[in-house]
Amino acid sequence: MARHELLKIEERETISRELSRHKSARYIGQMLGRHHSTISREIDRNGGATAISCGRGAATPRGEPGTSERTKTRGVAAAS
């Protein structure tokens, strides 16, 4: 399977700009010469169309402590 070129920062900025104009992944992909699924995966990876177009996408690196959106809770232990 061939390795594909990563998205450049300019392409990511274009994705963000076009999403704020309510353009589709297919439209953006056609503009950039990329497959629409590449654009869609980039959008999903960075929090969805709303997060990216509002400037909230990829605010913190993945896996960093304290970046979890929800806290993990444990069930109450059964009394012995």
C-alpha positions, -999 to 999 in steps of 0.1 A, spaced: 0 0 0 15 33 -10 22 61 15 4 93 8 16 128 14 5 144 47 -17 174 46 3 207 46 -5 235 70 -18 255 40 -42 227 32 -54 225 68 -60 263 68 -80 260 36 -101 233 51 -108 255 81 -116 285 59 -139 266 36 -157 248 65 -165 283 80 -181 290 46 -202 258 50 -185 240 21 -186 202 19 -157 178 22 -162 168 -14 -160 205 -25 -129 211 -4 -112 179 -16 -118 189 -52 -103 223 -45 -72 208 -30 -69 178 -53 -74 154 -25 -99 126 -20 -130 137 -1 -124 109 25 -90 124 33 -107 158 40 -135 141 60 -109 122 82 -90 154 89 -123 171 99 -132 142 122 -97 140 136 -99 176 147 -132 177 165 -157 180 136 -167 207 113 -180 230 140 -148 228 161 -125 234 131 -145 263 117 -146 280 152 -109 276 157 -111 249 184 -97 220 164 -65 204 177 -62 229 205 -42 204 226 -22 174 215 -39 140 218 -29 119 248 -18 149 269 -28 146 306 -58 167 314 -72 168 279 -99 142 284 -133 156 277 -150 133 302 -138 118 335 -137 82 342 -158 70 371 -157 36 388 -187 17 400 -194 17 437 -177 -13 453 -200 -39 468 -201 -39 506 -186 -70 521 
